[in-house]
Amino acid sequence: MPNVQDSTEAPLILIAGTVPDGTEALLREAGCRVRLAPTMAVTLRLATEKPRPRLVLLADVVGESYGMELLSRLLDETATRNVPVLYMGGGDEELALALGAADSLSLPMRPLVLLARVQAQLRLQRLNELAEAGVAA
């Protein structure tokens, strides 16, 4: 199983909503720490608490809310707008990307595709952080 870790500390992934069975275990097996957020309120709280997530994996339904509504809220908040959001749903991929999701995955989940997309987003985020700090990659 590929390891998505890009540094000495395991990246924290926040799973918002209900994602396919096995997603959490797959991410943990790949070296990630995972926190679960069943509702919009919990997602917004966990996304701003320390340690902050390196990535939000967003389902199309989060508790009583739609994932797109939560995506907009995450991107509107100063504390969370730089955290990449990977939308995972049965449809609306183009809408998620248009609203600002960093990437989008259709269901059914394909484990290696999910891990590749997570790894790509974590690498991009790390490169952006290095660029902002003025460190040559």
Secondary structure by P-SEA (a helix, b strand, c coil): ccccccccccbbbbbccccccaaaaaaaaabbbbbbbccaaaaaaaaaccccccccccccccccccaaaaaaaaaaccccccbbbbbbcccaaaaaaaacccccccccccaaaaaaaaaaaaaaaaaaaaaaacccc
